Amino acid sequence: MNNFARFDIVKTMKKDIYIMLDIEKLPGGYYVATSRDVQGLVAQAKTFEKTIEIAEDIAITLFHAQKGNIKQREFITYPMTISA
């Protein structure tokens, strides 16, 4: 087996990791994305789509920097109305 074949096998063994992004629209039209799942992830851009693109790049970089040690956590989002 040559080096190219081994590389292809390793390349296809990647796993999908699902993370949640919290995206907020800021005054001035910018968007900022953070994640409870990936510590240190902060992305900001003028459009929603670009914010997602930047967040994905940052998540991949952080994943590799943390040597794949991103832990999947369970969160429950519960909408609540209060009278104040």
Protein Blocks (a to p, Z undefined) as FASTA:
>chain_A
ZZklmmmmmmmmpccddddddddddehhiacdddfklghiacddfbfklmmmmmmmmmmm
mmmmnnopaccdddddddddddZZ
